[in-house]
Amino acid sequence: MTSEDKNRAQFATRLGIIATTVGSAVGLGNIWRFPYEAGNNGGGAFLICYLLCIILLGIPVLCAEFAIGRTSRSNIFGAFHQLKASGKWHWMGYIGILASILILSFYSVVAGWTMEYMYQSIVGRLNFTEIDAFHNQFASFSSSNWRPILWTVLFLLCNYIIVVRGVKKGIEKMSNLMMPALFILLIIFCINSLMMPKAHEGLRFLFTPDFSKITPKVIVSALGQAFFSLSLGLGTMMTYGSYFSKDTRIVRSATITASLDTLVAILAGIIIFPAVFSFGMSPVQGPALVFEVLPSIFAQMPGAQIWSILFFFLLFLASLTSTISMSEVSIAFFTEEKKMSRAKASTINLIIVLCGGVLSALSFGYFSDKSFLGLCRLDFFSFFDFTSSNVLLPLGGMLISIFAGWILERSRLKDTLTNNGRIGVSTFPLLVFCLKYVAPLGIFLIFLFGIGFF
Ligand code: PFF
């Protein structure tokens, strides 16, 4: 063991590992992005593609990221170096930084919306009786020019303050408390939604797949959502894998993380869709969906204000644990590759992401009626989201699976997955098969399908 191994922080407890990896995975992706993607892409048809992507592609790639992280004890830049990969494998790191910057740029805007809704709940301004009022409220807020920017900046500053100090222990402790609290709240809201008059219509929409609705767009969106939700393809989970102790069971941790993450997304769907149908709304509303439906649900519950404050506060924390994990990718690049101090690296990251965040926030306001050379709308928000989630993350995931399946020595992969032979992993041959063939080919074919090749 090198001195670097000994000095590298490790998770304190088994619960800490799960809470922290789930802390990165669970966030706006589950509660905001999953319901709106499912709503836009046919409900059940989307869910089935999503689940297949998680099982066949997501879990194997998650195991690969954890394994590469732990065996190299390094982040995405150092890992390929450590594992003596020749050629251009370190380019993976550049895909990771680009993806993390693009995601942070639009994610922080939505996290800012969460802060605005927390604030509005605290001052008691989310107590409309008409559903339309929630729609108008979101439309006028998101299209205003300065408010969303203000919250985006505030959110990024919160993220900066935590990231610049590099507090790993703090994140572990916060996740240990926050994840169970969020989970309990979601269960309560689920029960509430299931008692709504048209709950069965919402459940049918989410759980009964209409196979005729499965189009290339639905499959590409499901793949992007799976990678986004599991924080895969940009090296975040690799970094967390590098903090695993030698006793951490990788396959088990990956399966638990993916299962809990998927459960939270499905719970969010069970909260949103019964309400959408009961309130006579359309499920196809895009990014606004959750911010119109959730406050309408709270407004009908006894003690509305408390639920609303609690929920938006926990969602804010869940967003923060996700953005902290993605910031680590570019900060690792500046500190380890460019030898900058952590403070300088975090500041550069902040400045770049602030610019991206402002462009994304203005996509709903100032840029909403502007076009690029008359060709397309200047929608930076959707462009950043699409490029990162549907292109860069699956591409990163495909390369990671190729690396783990074809380049990394098989004995090394086996040693790290079996904790040097101390535990049996009966799924090892299946996992290798998925990493060698299913994941790379699956992702590649979905890409071809998505660009209309077939
Ligand atoms: N998985 C997070 C979510 O669902 O909100 C988003 C995310 C976090 C994506 C970290 C990528 C990442 F590296």
Residues whose N, C-alpha, C, O or C-beta is under 5 A from the ligand:
A	BS01	PFF	S24 A25 V26 G27 L28 G29 N30 F228 S229 L230 S231 T236 S322 S325 M326
